[in-house]
Amino acid sequence: MNNFSYDVDILKYEPSLFDDLHFASQVLISGSGAEISGATFNAPGANFNAAKITAGMVVYLQSTDGVVDGHTR
């Protein structure tokens, strides 16, 4: 199936949809204890395949100390 657009396409024009204005149905998976090393995102215990996370989706990251608070693609 070909998609008309992806989350990253929408992010360019309406970033607030992934911040303050998101709907609960937009959250496919959540957790804690994730790490970023270079371009690699590792979240122990998270099964992105089971949550149907695919290329073109947006990941919102928020650290407990507030240093990281935003979305990435």
Secondary structure, DSSP 8 states (H G I E B T S, - for coil): ---S--HHHHHHH-GGGGTTT--GGG-----S--EEETTEEE-TT--TTTTT--TT--EEEE-TTSS-EEEE-
